Amino acid sequence: MKNKVMKLSYILLFSVFTGINGIQAQELKGTWEGKLDVQGSELPLKFAITKENDSLSGTMDSPLQGAFGLPLDQVKLVNNQVTLSYTKIGAIYTGTLKEETITGTFKQSGQEFPLVLQKVEITVPGDISLPSSKKELEQLAAFDQGDYKYGVEDYFAKPKASSFQFSPDGKYMSYREKDENAKNHVFVKNLKTNEITRAIVEKDELVRGYGWGNEDRLLYVMDKGGNENYHLYAADVDGLNTKDLTPFEGVQAQILDLLKDDKNHVIISMNKENAQVFEPYKLDIETGEIEKLYTNDDVANPIMNYLFDKDGALRGFVRLREGVNMDLYYNKATESKDFEVIKQINWKDNFNPTLNYATEYPHDAYVVSNLETDKNTVYLYDLKENKVIKKLFANDDFDITGVSLSRNRNYELDYYTFEGEKQEIVPVSDYYKKLHKRITEEFPNKEYSIADKTDDESKYLVFLQSDKLYGEYWSYNVEANKFELLYNLMPQLKGEDMAEMRPITFKSRDGKTIHGYITLPKAALEGQKVPVIVNPHGGPQGVRDSWGFNPEAQLFASRGYATLQVNFRISGGYGREFLESGFKQIGRKAMDDVEDGLKYVISQGWVDPDKAAIYGGSHGGYAVLRGLTKTPDLYAAGVDYVGVSNLFTFMETIPPYWKPYEKILREIWYDEKVPEEKTIMEEVSPVFHIDKIKKPLLVVQGANDPRVNIDESDQIVRALRAKGVDVPYMVKYDEGHGFGKEENRIDLYKAMLGFYAKHLKDEELAPQFRD
């Protein structure tokens, strides 16, 4: 009986109409919630009923089963009698409507369950009077005129297939494949029989990522509408036994360790007990049973990171102290549960250990650290004695980003990585030196990464990319020493039509060396001065732009625009001094660096100084608004995408799990409690300088953004419109901090191209509508 009832996740929603009285229809319209009692377990259900032309339709959610937005096939209201049905599997709900309660019975497969539904008030974030209408945004997009070889969809429609992975034993290959409705389901192919099964179904909510939990079970994550409260789900390779492993409302789950030697468990963290702090749990990926591994209940001094060994034993953790200091605790006696502080550092210090299992001594670790040097360096380290055994590798100009070990070969050290102008791999083991040589000789002038490999390292998935190649997956059979093209993610984009991305280096006005990239359309290479899109990155701390295929820059180049990306001070990868030189300089010297980058590319003769637009997301969106107020005559137009407009309200609306790190955030940005810094915050908050914005602005926002609240965009739009400025405003109510859904991204870039065409092209344009 239970299995039959659990099929509810497939039934939820119906889009059939009935002629009804308009007043009654209005009474039923809305969101209704209730819980089924299934053998002592509660199964929450939610119905969303809508009305159009006196006809009703609806959808249903079953959150515990990961089912959202399922369409009903009958919604009926006659004389206060409600009928909701899904005849395909024989499910029907009938009840009596009285005010804001429906009391009735849910029937399926011969079973009956009482179900009381209560009407709940659902409100959408932000001021709904502000966003531009669909028609207005379509009119804006229509300014993008021309006989172009490639459209927005060519760059931003998701690949037909993507995210290829081997099962750990190499028996299966999994991948995502897009259907006719742009849903990206996960399929599993038996590599011996070639049988293909759909294992994970993507419905209204995006599958944000997936991977193998063990040889027979897949894991995947979803949130709701971009709110970043990620749930972890699991499904068998045949698509059965699907389960929400973390069915907790308002909780974010994160995978910490996959435990390759314990195939039925993973270690996750959740802010289940307190929204502000995360605690580690051992999770059974079959049953969903959880076991808390350590208590993190000191909100004032929370644990930030955990160090587990390959067997799932907690070996150490980092506790935040006084908001800005970090204490590294370590278990020196592995048979006990006692932890002692071995190192006290500041949050700006790096000390990231990876346990070394290649020796019998259990306290060996590879540590990436900047405690002794400006650049992150790799050391062999004794955690018990808290001392360096020897320095292993460093680069004079760039931070080392990591080390890679081979579990199959007794955790042999294979290679180091760092990012200079491009990604760099430095082979260490003899095995990897041969593999690296084989790959780079086969694919010269391409960047590669190992996307996946089987546990026995007999098969590799090699992912290739360049500035002109979106991405290709190649399989490599070690025994046969043979490469085979598995999939070209974007075959429609021909390399000969793509623009070149060049690394650039210049001096800032105060003498600092700054790196970045310029993507140049063909006209610029032929000597023409072209319009340029200045694109500051998000973050801003520790983040950087990189060489490789950039769909935005390539789309802009297809319309004749160059794209400038500056790794301004506070960007990551260039050492501690460079990073920290940007603290308390957001909107000031960090913006100076962006302006100096624009000055540099103008001096090279590539771009037209009168046709520079500025566009960015998150901190990049803030940089757009700051640029239009700091240097009102420098930019011809701006596109603000989920950007901060008011540093005061930004600090007030951070997610609860950022709260323990608020002091760090204020050390990076500004602290209003310090009078001189409060003055700076007023100076660099664009919302207080609306009168300086005199160039066109497009604003874009996800309504459910937990990081940059929609009010940040509402404020700027409302203030500019009060001045009589026409500000196109795109809001998507099923998105958060950036657009994840394909249709929304396509709408965004079409509007953006129309906006650029309207304000950067020489000729006077009228919108041109297409069929």
C-alpha positions in Angstrom: 0.0 0.0 0.0 2.8 2.4 0.9 4.5 2.0 -2.5 1.2 2.8 -4.3 0.7 5.9 -2.3 4.3 7.0 -2.9 3.5 7.2 -6.6 1.9 10.6 -5.7 5.0 12.3 -7.0 4.0 11.4 -10.5 0.4 12.5 -10.2 0.5 16.1 -9.1 -1.3 18.5 -11.4 -3.9 19.0 -13.8 -4.6 21.5 -16.5 -8.3 20.8 -17.3 -11.0 23.4 -17.0 -14.6 23.4 -16.2 -17.2 26.1 -16.7 -17.9 27.5 -13.3 -19.3 30.5 -11.5 -16.8 33.3 -11.5 -17.2 34.1 -7.8 -16.5 30.5 -6.9 -13.5 30.3 -9.1 -12.1 33.3 -7.3 -12.6 31.5 -4.0 -10.6 28.5 -5.1 -7.8 30.5 -6.8 -4.6 30.5 -4.7 -2.3 28.1 -3.0 -3.5 25.3 -0.7 -1.4 23.1 1.6 -2.0 19.9 3.5 -0.4 16.7 4.7 -1.3 13.1 4.1 -0.9 10.6 6.9 0.7 7.6 5.2 1.3 4.8 7.7 2.4 7.2 10.4 4.5 9.4 8.1 3.5 12.8 6.9 3.5 13.6 3.2 3.1 17.3 2.5 1.2 18.3 -0.6 0.7 21.8 -2.1 -1.7 22.7 -4.8 -1.5 26.0 -6.7 -4.8 26.9 -8.5 -5.0 29.5 -11.1 -7.9 31.1 -13.0 -8.1 32.3 -16.6 -11.3 33.2 -18.4 -13.4 31.6 -15.6 -11.6 28.3 -16.1 -9.4 26.7 -13.4 -6.2 24.9 -13.8 -3.6 23.8 -11.2 -0.3 22.3 -10.3 0.8 20.2 -7.3 4.0 19.9 -5.4 5.2 16.9 -3.3 8.4 18.4 -1.7 9.5 15.2 0.1 9.5 13.4 -3.2 11.2 16.2 -5.2 8.1 16.7 -7.3 7.2 20.3 -8.1 4.9 21.9 -10.6 3.1 18.7 -11.8 0.1 19.6 -13.9 -3.4 18.4 -12.8 -5.9 17.2 -15.4 -9.0 18.3 -13.6 -9.8 21.2 -11.4 -13.5 21.6 -10.6 -15.6 23.6 -8.2 -19.4 23.2 -8.1 -21.5 24.4 -5.2 -18.5 24.4 -2.9 -17.6 20.9 -3.9 -13.9 20.7 -5.1 -12.5 18.0 -7.4 -8.8 17.7 -8.2 -7.9 14.6 -10.2 -5.2 12.9 -12.1 -6.8 10.0 -13.9 -3.7 8.5 -15.4 -2.9 6.7 -12.2 -6.4 6.8 -10.7 -5.9 9.6 -8.2 -8.7 11.9 -7.1 -9.2 14.4 -4.3 -12.8 15.5 -3.4 -13.6 17.9 -0.7 -15.9 20.7 0.6 -14.7 24.3 0.4 -15.5 26.5 3.4 -13.9 29.9 3.5 -10.1 29.1 3.5 -10.3 25.4 4.2 -11.1 22.3 2.0 -12.0 19.2 4.0 -12.0 16.0 1.9 -10.5 12.6 0.9 -7.6 11.7 -1.3 -8.2 8.4 -3.2 -5.7 6.3 -5.2 -5.6 2.7 -6.2 -8.4 1.7 -3.9 -6.9 3.5 -0.9 -8.5 6.5 0.9 -6.7 9.1 3.0 -8.3 12.1 4.8 -6.7 15.4 3.6 -7.4 18.9 4.8 -6.1 21.7 2.7 -5.6 25.2 4.1 -5.3 28.3 1.9 -1.9 30.1 2.3 -1.0 33.5 1.3 1.8 33.5 -1.3 3.5 36.8 -2.0 6.3 37.4 -4.4 9.4 39.4 -3.4 9.9 43.0 -4.4 7.7 45.8 -5.8 5.6 44.1 -8.5 4.8 47.5 -10.1 8.4 48.1 -11.1 9.4 45.4 -13.6 9.1 46.1 -17.3 6.4 44.2 -19.2 7.1 41.3 -21.4 6.1 43.5 -24.4 8.5 46.3 -23.4 11.4 43.9 -23.1 10.6 42.3 -26.4 10.6 45.8 -28.0 14.0 46.4 -26.5 15.4 43.0 -27.8 14.1 43.9 -31.3 16.8 46.6 -31.6 19.3 43.8 -32.2 19.1 43.9 -36.0 21.5 42.4 -38.6 22.2 39.4 -40.7 24.2 37.5 -38.0 25.4 34.0 -38.4 24.7 33.1 -34.8 21.8 33.9 -32.5 21.6 34.1 -28.7 20.4 30.5 -28.6 23.6 29.3 -30.2 25.6 30.5 -27.2 23.2 30.1 -24.3 20.8 27.3 -25.1 22.1 24.4 -23.0 24.0 21.7 -24.9 21.9 18.8 -26.2 24.1 16.6 -23.9 26.5 17.5 -21.2 28.0 16.5 -17.8 29.4 13.1 -18.8 30.6 10.9 -16.0 31.7 7.3 -15.5 30.3 5.2 -12.8 33.1 4.3 -10.3 33.4 0.8 -11.7 33.2 2.0 -15.4 30.1 -0.1 -16.1 28.0 2.9 -16.9 28.3 6.3 -18.5 25.9 9.0 -17.2 25.1 12.3 -18.9 22.5 15.0 -19.1 20.3 15.3 -22.2 17.9 18.1 -23.0 14.4 17.4 -24.2 12.0 19.4 -26.4 10.9 21.5 -23.4 14.5 22.4 -22.4 14.5 20.1 -19.4 17.9 18.5 -18.8 17.3 14.9 -17.6 20.1 12.5 -16.5 20.5 9.3 -18.5 22.6 6.3 -17.7 24.1 4.1 -20.5 25.3 0.5 -19.9 28.6 0.5 -21.7 28.4 -3.2 -22.3 24.8 -3.6 -23.6 24.4 0.1 -24.8 21.0 0.1 -23.0 20.0 3.7 -21.9 17.8 4.5 -19.0 16.5 7.9 -17.8 17.5 8.0 -14.1 16.8 11.6 -13.0 13.8 13.6 -14.3 14.1 17.4 -14.3 10.7 19.0 -13.7 10.0 22.7 -12.9 13.0 23.0 -10.5 16.5 22.7 -12.0 18.7 19.8 -11.2 21.6 22.0 -10.1 24.2 19.2 -10.2 24.6 15.5 -10.0 27.2 12.8 -9.5 27.7 9.1 -8.6 27.2 8.1 -5.0 28.3 4.6 -5.7 28.2 2.0 -8.5 24.4 1.8 -8.5 23.1 5.1 -7.1 23.2 8.7 -8.3 23.1 11.9 -6.2 21.7 15.2 -7.3 20.8 18.6 -5.8 17.9 21.0 -6.3 16.7 24.2 -4.6 13.5 26.1 -5.2 13.4 29.0 -7.5 17.1 29.9 -6.9 16.7 30.3 -3.1 19.9 28.2 -2.6 18.3 26.0 0.1 19.7 22.9 -1.7 18.3 19.5 -1.0 20.2 16.3 -1.7 18.4 13.6 -3.7 19.3 10.1 -4.8 18.0 7.7 -7.5 19.0 4.3 -8.7 20.5 3.9 -12.1 17.1 2.6 -13.4 15.4 5.7 -12.2 13.6 4.0 -9.3 14.0 4.5 -5.5 14.1 8.2 -5.8 14.4 10.0 -2.5 14.8 13.4 -1.0 17.6 12.6 1.5 17.4 16.0 3.2 13.7 16.8 3.4 14.1 19.8 5.7 12.3 23.1 4.9 14.6 26.2 4.8 17.8 24.1 5.1 20.8 24.1 2.8 22.7 20.8 2.4 26.2 20.5 1.0 28.3 17.4 0.3 31.6 17.4 2.2 33.0 13.9 1.4 31.8 11.1 -0.8 33.6 8.4 1.2 34.8 6.2 -1.7 35.6 3.4 0.8 32.1 3.4 2.3 29.8 3.1 -0.7 26.5 3.6 1.1 27.4 6.8 2.9 28.4 10.4 2.3 29.3 13.2 4.7 27.2 16.3 4.3 26.8 19.5 6.2 23.4 21.2 7.0 22.3 24.3 8.8 19.4 22.2 10.2 19.6 23.1 13.8 20.4 26.8 13.3 20.2 28.7 10.0 23.5 30.5 10.8 25.8 27.5 11.2 26.4 24.2 9.4 27.0 20.8 11.1 28.4 17.5 9.6 26.2 14.4 9.2 26.9 10.9 8.0 24.1 10.2 5.5 22.9 6.8 4.2 22.2 7.4 0.5 19.8 4.5 0.3 17.6 5.1 3.4 18.2 8.8 4.1 19.2 8.0 7.7 21.4 10.6 9.2 23.9 10.7 12.1 25.3 14.0 13.4 29.1 13.7 13.6 29.9 16.8 15.5 28.0 19.6 17.2 28.5 23.2 16.0 26.4 25.2 18.4 28.5 28.2 19.2 27.1 30.7 16.8 29.5 33.4 18.0 32.5 31.2 17.2 31.2 28.6 14.7 33.2 25.8 13.0 33.9 26.9 9.4 35.5 23.8 7.9 35.9 20.1 8.7 38.7 17.7 7.9 37.6 14.1 7.5 39.8 11.2 6.5 39.0 8.7 3.8 37.2 6.5 6.3 34.9 9.3 7.5 36.7 10.0 10.8 36.8 13.6 11.8 40.5 14.6 12.1 40.2 18.3 12.5 38.2 21.5 12.0 38.6 25.2 11.8 36.7 27.4 14.3 36.1 31.1 13.8 37.0 33.1 16.8 35.9 36.7 17.5 34.6 36.9 13.9 38.0 37.3 12.2 40.4 34.8 13.7 40.6 31.1 13.0 41.7 28.2 15.3 42.8 25.0 13.6 41.9 22.0 15.8 43.5 18.6 15.2 43.1 15.1 16.7 46.7 14.1 17.3 45.7 10.7 18.7 43.5 9.1 16.0 42.0 6.6 18.4 40.5 9.3 20.6 38.0 12.1 20.1 40.1 14.9 21.6 40.9 17.9 19.5 43.5 20.5 20.4 44.4 23.8 18.8 47.6 23.4 16.7 47.5 26.8 14.9 45.9 30.2 15.4 45.7 32.3 12.4 43.8 35.2 10.9 41.0 34.7 8.4 43.3 36.3 5.7 45.8 33.4 6.2 45.6 30.2 4.1 46.3 26.8 5.5 44.5 24.1 3.6 45.6 20.5 4.3 45.0 17.4 2.2 45.8 14.2 4.1 48.6 12.1 2.7 47.9 8.3 2.8 51.0 7.3 0.8 52.9 6.8 4.1 52.1 4.8 7.2 52.5 7.9 9.3 48.9 9.2 9.8 49.7 12.8 10.3 51.4 13.6 7.0 49.6 16.1 4.9 50.0 18.2 1.8 49.3 21.8 2.8 48.7 24.8 0.5 49.5 27.9 2.6 50.6 31.5 2.4 51.8 31.7 6.0 55.4 32.0 5.1 55.1 33.6 1.6 53.0 36.0 -0.4 51.9 33.4 -2.9 50.2 30.1 -1.9 52.8 27.4 -1.7 52.7 23.6 -1.4 54.4 22.0 1.6 54.7 18.5 3.0 53.5 19.0 6.6 53.4 17.1 9.9 50.1 18.0 11.5 50.9 16.3 14.8 54.1 18.2 15.3 52.7 21.3 13.5 55.8 21.8 11.4 56.9 21.9 7.7 58.7 18.7 6.6 59.7 20.3 3.3 58.6 22.9 0.7 57.4 21.1 -2.4 56.3 23.7 -5.0 55.7 27.4 -5.6 55.4 29.9 -8.4 56.9 33.4 -8.2 53.9 35.1 -9.7 50.8 33.1 -9.0 49.1 31.2 -6.2 49.2 27.4 -6.3 45.6 26.3 -6.3 45.9 22.6 -5.5 47.4 19.1 -5.5 46.0 15.9 -7.1 46.5 12.4 -5.7 45.8 9.0 -7.1 43.6 6.8 -4.9 44.3 3.8 -7.2 48.0 4.1 -6.9 48.2 4.4 -3.1 47.5 8.1 -3.1 50.6 8.9 -5.2 51.0 12.7 -5.8 50.2 13.3 -9.5 50.4 17.0 -10.1 50.1 20.6 -8.9 47.8 23.3 -10.4 48.0 27.0 -10.7 46.5 29.7 -12.9 48.6 32.3 -14.6 47.5 33.7 -17.9 46.1 30.3 -18.5 45.5 27.1 -16.4 48.7 25.3 -15.7 49.2 21.6 -14.7 52.6 20.6 -13.3 53.1 16.8 -13.4 54.9 15.1 -10.5 54.5 11.3 -10.7 56.1 9.4 -13.6 52.6 8.0 -14.4 51.1 11.4 -14.7 54.0 12.8 -16.7 53.4 10.2 -19.3 49.6 10.9 -19.3 50.1 14.7 -19.5 52.5 14.3 -22.4 50.1 12.0 -24.2 47.2 14.4 -23.8 49.1 17.6 -24.7 50.7 16.1 -27.7 47.3 14.8 -28.9 45.6 18.2 -28.3 48.1 21.1 -28.7 46.9 24.6 -28.0 44.0 23.4 -25.9 43.5 23.5 -22.2 42.5 20.2 -20.7 41.1 18.9 -17.5 40.4 15.4 -16.2 36.6 15.5 -16.0 36.3 12.0 -14.6 38.1 8.6 -14.4 37.2 5.1 -13.3 38.4 4.0 -9.9 40.9 1.7 -11.5 42.1 4.5 -13.9 41.6 2.3 -16.9 39.3 5.0 -18.5 39.6 8.8 -18.5 37.2 11.5 -19.5 39.2 14.4 -20.9 37.5 17.8 -21.3 39.1 20.2 -23.8 38.5 23.9 -24.2 40.2 27.0 -25.7 39.2 30.6 -26.2 37.5 29.5 -29.5 36.2 26.0 -28.4 33.2 25.8 -26.1 34.1 22.3 -25.0 34.6 18.7 -26.1 34.6 15.5 -24.1 37.1 12.8 -25.2 37.4 9.3 -23.7 40.8 7.8 -23.3 41.3 4.0 -23.0 44.6 3.5 -21.2 45.1 -0.1 -22.3 44.4 0.7 -26.0 46.2 4.1 -25.7 43.4 5.5 -27.7 41.3 8.7 -27.7 37.8 8.9 -28.9 35.6 12.0 -29.4 32.6 11.5 -27.1 30.8 14.8 -27.5 31.2 18.3 -28.8 29.0 20.5 -26.5 28.4 23.2 -29.1 29.1 21.9 -32.6 27.2 24.8 -34.2 29.9 27.2 -33.0 32.7 27.0 -35.5 36.2 27.9 -34.2 37.0 30.0 -37.3 34.1 32.3 -36.5 35.0 32.8 -32.8 36.9 35.8 -31.5 40.4 35.7 -29.9 40.8 36.2 -26.2 44.1 37.8 -25.4 45.8 38.1 -22.0 46.8 41.7 -21.2 49.0 43.3 -18.5 49.2 47.0 -17.6 50.1 49.3 -14.8 47.5 51.0 -12.6 47.6 54.7 -11.9 49.4 53.9 -8.6 51.9 51.6 -10.2 50.4 48.2 -9.5 50.7 45.4 -12.1 47.2 44.4 -13.3 46.3 41.4 -15.4 43.2 40.8 -17.5 41.8 39.7 -20.9 40.4 41.4 -24.0 38.2 39.5 -26.5 38.5 41.1 -29.9 36.1 40.8 -32.8 37.6 40.5 -36.3 37.0 44.2 -37.1 39.3 45.1 -34.2 42.0 42.8 -35.5 41.6 44.5 -38.9 42.4 47.9 -37.4 38.9 49.3 -36.7 38.1 50.8 -33.3 35.1 48.9 -32.0 32.6 49.4 -29.2 33.7 47.6 -26.0 31.8 46.0 -23.1 33.7 46.5 -19.8 32.9 43.4 -17.7 34.0 43.5 -14.0 33.7 40.1 -12.3 31.7 39.2 -9.3 32.9 38.3 -5.9 34.9 40.4 -5.6 37.4 38.9 -3.2 39.4 35.9 -4.3 37.5 35.6 -7.7 39.2 36.2 -11.0 38.5 36.0 -14.7 40.2 33.3 -16.7 41.3 32.5 -20.3 39.0 30.1 -22.2 35.7 30.1 -24.0 33.4 32.8 -22.7 29.9 32.6 -24.2 29.1 36.2 -23.2 32.3 37.6 -24.8 31.8 35.5 -27.9 28.2 36.6 -28.3 29.2 40.2 -27.9 32.0 39.7 -30.5 29.5 38.3 -32.9 27.8 41.7 -32.8 31.0 43.6 -33.2 31.8 44.4 -29.6 35.1 43.8 -27.7 34.9 42.6 -24.1 37.3 43.8 -21.5 37.8 41.7 -18.3 40.1 43.2 -15.6 41.4 41.2 -12.6 41.5 44.3 -10.4 43.1 44.4 -7.0 41.2 42.0 -4.6 41.1 39.4 -7.3 42.3 35.9 -6.4 45.3 34.0 -7.7 47.9 36.8 -7.6 49.1 36.5 -4.1 48.2 37.8 -0.7 49.4 41.4 -1.1 47.4 41.9 -4.3 44.3 40.4 -2.7 44.5 42.5 0.4 45.3 45.7 -1.4 41.7 45.7 -2.5 40.2 45.5 1.0 38.3 48.7 1.8 38.8 49.7 -1.8 35.7 48.3 -3.4 34.2 51.0 -5.5 37.4 53.1 -5.2 40.8 51.8 -6.2 39.3 48.5 -7.4 37.2 50.7 -9.8 40.3 52.7 -10.7 41.9 49.5 -12.0 38.9 48.8 -14.2 39.1 52.4 -15.6 42.8 52.0 -16.1 42.2 48.8 -18.0 39.8 50.6 -20.3 42.4 53.4 -20.8 45.0 50.8 -21.7 42.9 49.0 -24.4 41.9 52.4 -25.8 45.6 53.3 -26.1 46.2 50.0 -28.0 43.8 51.3 -30.7 41.4 48.4 -30.3 38.3 50.2 -29.0 36.3 53.4 -29.4 36.5 55.5 -26.3 33.0 57.0 -27.0 31.4 53.6 -27.1 32.2 51.8 -23.9 29.4 50.1 -22.0 29.8 48.5 -18.6 28.1 45.2 -17.6 28.5 42.8 -14.7 26.7 40.6 -12.2 26.7 40.6 -8.4 29.7 42.7 -7.5 30.0 43.3 -11.2 26.5 44.7 -11.1 27.5 47.0 -8.3 30.6 48.0 -10.4 28.2 49.0 -13.2 26.2 51.3 -10.9 29.3 52.7 -9.3 30.9 53.3 -12.6 27.9 55.3 -13.9 28.1 57.4 -10.7 31.9 57.6 -10.2 32.7 58.5 -13.8 29.4 59.6 -15.4 31.0 60.5 -18.7 33.2 57.4 -19.2 30.5 54.8 -20.1 27.9 55.1 -22.8 25.5 52.7 -21.1 25.3 50.1 -18.3 23.7 46.7 -17.6 23.3 45.9 -13.9 22.7 42.2 -13.2 21.8 41.2 -9.6 24.0 44.1 -8.4 24.3 45.9 -5.0 23.1 49.5 -5.1 23.1 50.4 -1.3 25.9 49.0 0.9 23.9 49.7 4.0 20.9 47.6 3.0 23.1 45.0 1.4 24.7 44.3 4.8 21.3 44.2 6.5 19.9 41.6 4.1 22.7 39.0 3.9 21.6 35.3 4.2 21.6 34.0 7.8 24.5 31.6 7.1 26.6 34.6 6.3 25.9 36.2 9.7 28.8 34.5 11.5 31.2 36.0 8.9 29.8 39.5 9.0 33.0 40.9 10.6 35.0 39.4 7.7 32.6 40.9 5.2 33.0 44.3 6.8 36.8 44.0 6.7 36.6 43.3 3.0 33.9 46.0 2.2 33.3 48.6 4.9 32.0 48.9 8.5 29.4 51.6 9.0 30.2 51.6 12.8 33.5 53.3 11.9 32.6 56.9 11.1 35.1 57.5 8.3 34.0 54.2 6.7 30.4 55.1 7.0 31.2 58.2 5.0 32.9 56.1 2.4 29.9 53.8 2.2 27.7 56.8 1.5 30.2 57.9 -1.1 30.4 54.6 -2.9 26.7 53.5 -2.6 25.2 54.3 -6.0 21.7 54.8 -4.7 22.8 58.0 -3.0 24.2 59.5 -6.2 21.3 58.9 -8.6 21.6 62.5 -9.9 25.0 61.6 -11.4 23.6 58.8 -13.6 23.0 60.3 -17.0 23.6 57.3 -19.3 21.1 54.5 -20.2 20.8 51.6 -17.7 19.2 48.2 -17.9 18.6 46.4 -14.6 18.2 42.6 -14.2 17.2 40.7 -11.1 16.2 37.3 -9.8 13.3 37.7 -7.3 14.5 34.9 -5.0 18.1 36.1 -4.7 19.3 35.3 -1.2 22.6 37.2 -1.5 21.6 40.4 -3.2 18.1 41.1 -2.2 15.7 42.3 -4.9 15.3 45.5 -3.0 18.9 46.4 -4.1 17.6 46.6 -7.7 14.1 48.0 -6.8 15.8 50.9 -5.0 17.8 52.0 -8.1 15.0 51.6 -10.5 12.5 53.4 -8.3 14.9 56.3 -7.7 15.8 56.7 -11.4 12.2 56.6 -12.6 11.4 59.2 -10.0 13.8 61.4 -12.0 12.0 60.6 -15.2 14.7 58.2 -16.5 13.5 55.3 -18.6 15.1 52.2 -17.0 14.2 48.8 -18.5 13.9 46.3 -15.6 13.8 42.6 -16.1 12.8 40.4 -13.1 12.4 36.7 -13.2 10.3 35.3 -10.3 11.7 31.7 -10.6 15.4 32.7 -10.3 17.8 33.7 -7.6 21.4 35.0 -7.8 21.8 34.7 -11.5 19.6 33.0 -14.1 19.8 29.2 -14.2 16.9 28.4 -16.5 17.7 28.4 -20.2 14.6 30.4 -21.3 15.4 33.1 -18.8 19.1 33.4 -19.8 18.0 33.7 -23.5 15.5 36.4 -22.6 18.3 38.2 -20.7 20.8 38.2 -23.5 18.3 39.1 -26.2 17.3 42.2 -24.1 21.0 43.0 -23.5 21.9 42.8 -27.2 18.9 45.1 -28.0 20.0 47.5 -25.3 23.6 47.6 -26.6 22.4 48.0 -30.2 20.2 50.9 -29.2 22.9 52.8 -27.4 26.3 51.7 -29.0 25.5 51.5 -32.7 26.2 54.5 -35.0 22.9 54.4 -36.9 19.5 55.4 -35.5 17.6 52.2 -34.9 14.0 51.3 -34.6 12.9 48.0 -33.1 12.5 45.3 -35.7 10.1 42.5 -34.8 10.6 39.0 -36.2 8.2 36.2 -36.6 
